[in-house]
Amino acid sequence: MSLTVQQVINRFPGWQITDMPGGWVAMRVNFVPKNSGLSNVRCGGTLEELAENLYAEIRHQKSRQPAVGR
């Protein structure tokens, strides 16, 4: 099943989703610092590819957060 723009917007509320020639672009609503190791922009040729790239960004962001209680 293909994703709709609204589904991607709902799944990634911290990102602005835009269609561009050749694919889709997601930009963070609140940019992260340049040296944070995280991305402010992610792209994909399809909405499904963009969603996968955003999930990867979220996993990367979570892996960089300090563990609570250590």
N, C-alpha and C positions, 0 to 999 in steps of 0.2 A: 504494500500500500504506500502511495506517495504522501509525503508530508505537505501540508498547506503552509502558507506564510504565517497565518494566525497560530498554528500549532507551534511553529518554531519560536515565534514571539512569546507565546505563553510559557514555553519550556525554558527560555533564556531571558528572563526579565531584565537582567543587567546589560543587555546588548541591544543596539539599534540595528535592525535587519534591513538591508537595502538590496534591490536587484540592480545589477550593473550589466553592461554588455559582456557576455561571456560567462556570467554566473552570478553569485550572491556574495555579499560582503556583510560582516557583522563588526560593529565598532562598539567598544565598551562605552557605556553611558558615563562612567567615572573612570578616567584613565588611570592606569597604574604607572609608577615611576619607570623610567627607561631601564634602570639597572635592577629591576625586580625579577627578571627572568621570565616574566609573563608577557603575553601579547595583548595589545590594545585593539588589534585588527585581526580577524580570521576570515578566510575566504573558502568558497567551494563552488564547483561547477554546477552543482544541483543543490536543492535544499537539504537533501539527505546527506550529501557530502559535507555541507556546511554544519549540519547538526552534529555529525561525527567529529568534526574538527573542534566544535565548541565543547562537546563532551570531553574530548582529550584535554582541552584547555582547563576545564573544571577539575579533572583528575590531577593535572599538573599543579594547579593552584592548591588543591587540598594536600598534596604531598609536600608542599613547601610550608604548610602551616605547622607551628610547633604543637606537639602532643600535649594535651591538657593533663595535669596531674603528675607530671614527671619532675 
